[in-house]
Amino acid sequence: MGMDGSTESEATERTTPGAGDRRVPLIGLVDAGLLVTLVLVGVQRHGTNPFTEPIAALTTTVPFVVSWVPIAVIAGAYATETLTEPTRAARVTTVGWLAAANVGLILRSSGLFDGGSLWPFNLVMTGTGLLVLVPWRVAVASVLENR
């Protein structure tokens, strides 16, 4: 029995990605697409053309997408309850993105990627990531909640 009185299998069903749920890969792809778009817009606004300098765009994008995917899964962002409950979607996405953004910033600042991570970039990336991911995931949960 879990702390909330649920059996282990009930708790696992609530927190694991919806097994066989065809929506999960699509939602994950949109999540990644939003993050890629966010970074590419930022790269372009700073004077780098992502089409003529794809390596620069990739070295900025990859740390955040690579961080988001496993952290989102661990945080439960693809769990059935998160996909169908707007309040939970907002909470889990916020916590997941704060963790993923920090891991992404650490990776971006490491020797694995060209470039660095100055504090204004950290704030902008974390804040705009929240502004992009949270409303999207709340909208998805609101639509799926009513099905």
Helices and strands as residue ranges (DSSP letters): H 8-15, H 23-45, H 54-75, H 80-84, H 86-109, H 119-145
